[in-house]
Structures are given as C-alpha cells and as structure tokens.
Amino acid sequence: MAVATVRYLVDDVDAAIAFYCGHLGFHEVMHPAPPFAMLTRGDLRFLLVAPIATDQAGGGSRPMADGTVQAPGGWNRIVLEVDDLDAEVTRLRTAGVPFRADPVTGIGGRQALVQDPAGNLVELFQPIIPEAHESAAGQ
C-alpha cells in the first residue's frame, strides 16, 4: 500500500510531537529544524510545520501570494481508527487531552474529535459496520 502524506500547521512543533507521539501512537522520523518535523503512523507520513510569516520560510509554511499567513485549526482532520472509542476517550481525557465534543454515532461508526495543541482536529473513529473499517479500503 502507498504511503499517504498529510501536512498539519501547528503553533509549536515540539508540543505537537509530544502530543501525537505521546497520545496517538505516532513515531518521530525527523525534526531537523524547529519549525518542521516528520512523524509516521502505519502508512501515514505526517508533517508538522509551524507557519513563519516571511518569504524565507519553508515551502509548506510560506505566506500565500496575497500575503495571507497560514494558520492551524479548522475542521479538516485526519481520522484514526480505534477498537474501543469509549476507552480511548477515557484514556485521553484522563491525560488532559481536549475534545471538541462528546462522541457521536453516525452512519458507519462512532467518532470523537480530539484537539491537538494548535487546535487542529483528529477524529477517533470506531466502525460499526464492516465496510467502514480501514481494512475494507484495500479490497
């Protein structure tokens, strides 16, 4: 299976590394400069970039052509499948991890939205139908 790459903008790369590696099972691959790190989790390559408001910034954090400075947050998110959503929510809340809302049940499963230190979302997803499992995507 091919590796997917996702880039998240964060305010503090070190805090993001601690969050993703400490709470969500990611592994640090490299952190060659303060505003950049690469993590992995399975087939996901996850880039953490701190936006820098100059034209000297790296490509993934430069201001847009109109001068707009990139910023973290919003509603887009990565989705991490979990076996037991209630247990994960309890574990993360006990560790002080903030949630945007309580778990909800949808068509294919149950989900809860966790916030990283910069306010970016991570959806924890527990499938309730076979077709919603990550393993079904490769079939």
C-alpha positions in Angstrom: 0.0 0.0 0.0 1.2 3.5 -0.8 2.1 5.9 2.0 -0.2 8.9 2.4 1.2 12.3 3.5 -0.7 14.9 5.4 0.7 18.3 6.5 -0.7 20.0 9.6 0.2 23.5 10.6 0.9 23.9 14.3 1.9 26.7 16.6 4.6 24.7 18.4 6.2 21.7 16.7 7.7 20.3 19.9 4.3 20.4 21.6 2.7 18.7 18.6 5.4 16.0 18.6 4.8 15.3 22.3 1.0 15.2 21.6 1.0 12.9 18.6 3.8 10.6 19.8 2.7 10.6 23.4 -1.0 10.2 23.0 -1.9 8.9 19.5 0.8 6.3 18.6 2.9 8.3 16.1 6.7 7.9 15.8 9.1 10.7 15.1 11.2 10.2 12.0 13.0 13.6 11.9 12.9 17.0 13.5 15.8 18.8 11.6 14.7 22.3 12.4 12.4 24.0 15.0 9.6 24.7 12.5 9.4 21.2 10.9 9.1 17.5 11.9 8.0 14.3 10.2 6.1 11.6 12.1 4.7 8.3 10.9 1.9 6.0 12.0 1.4 2.9 9.8 1.1 4.1 6.2 0.6 7.7 7.2 3.5 10.2 6.9 2.6 13.2 9.0 4.3 16.5 8.5 4.2 19.2 11.3 5.0 22.7 10.2 5.0 26.0 12.1 3.9 28.9 9.9 6.5 31.6 9.5 5.4 35.0 8.2 8.4 35.6 5.9 9.4 34.7 2.4 12.4 32.9 3.9 10.1 30.2 5.4 10.0 26.6 4.1 7.7 25.8 1.2 4.9 24.4 3.4 4.7 27.3 5.7 5.2 30.4 3.5 2.6 33.1 3.3 0.2 32.9 0.3 0.8 35.1 -2.7 -1.8 37.6 -1.4 0.1 37.8 2.0 -2.2 35.5 3.9 -0.3 33.8 6.7 -1.1 30.1 7.0 -2.6 29.2 10.4 -3.6 26.0 12.2 -7.1 24.9 13.1 -10.3 24.5 11.2 -12.5 21.5 10.7 -10.4 19.3 8.3 -8.9 16.3 10.1 -7.2 13.0 9.9 -9.2 10.0 11.0 -7.6 7.3 13.2 -9.5 4.1 13.6 -9.8 2.8 17.2 -11.1 -0.5 18.5 -12.8 0.9 21.6 -13.8 4.6 21.3 -15.0 4.9 24.9 -11.8 3.5 26.3 -9.7 5.9 24.1 -11.8 8.9 25.1 -11.4 8.0 28.8 -7.7 7.5 28.4 -7.1 10.8 26.6 -9.4 12.8 28.9 -7.6 11.4 31.9 -4.3 12.6 30.2 -5.9 16.1 29.9 -6.3 16.0 26.1 -9.1 18.4 25.0 -12.1 17.3 22.9 -14.2 19.5 20.7 -17.4 17.5 21.5 -18.6 14.3 23.1 -18.6 11.1 21.0 -21.4 10.8 18.4 -22.8 7.9 16.3 -23.1 8.3 12.6 -23.9 6.0 9.7 -20.7 4.0 9.6 -19.5 4.3 13.2 -18.8 6.4 16.3 -16.5 9.3 16.4 -14.9 11.8 18.8 -12.9 14.9 17.9 -9.7 15.5 19.7 -7.8 18.8 19.5 -4.0 18.9 19.2 -2.1 21.7 21.0 -2.6 24.1 18.0 -6.4 23.4 17.7 -6.2 21.0 14.8 -8.6 18.2 14.9 -8.0 14.4 14.9 -11.1 12.2 14.6 -11.0 9.0 16.6 -13.3 6.6 14.7 -14.8 3.2 15.8 -16.5 1.5 12.8 -19.9 -0.2 13.5 -20.3 -1.7 10.0 -17.7 -3.9 8.2 -17.4 -1.6 5.2 -16.3 1.3 7.4 -13.1 -0.5 8.7 -9.7 0.7 7.3 -9.1 -2.9 6.2 -12.1 -2.7 3.8 -10.4 0.1 1.8 -7.9 -2.3 0.3 -10.5 -4.7 -1.1 
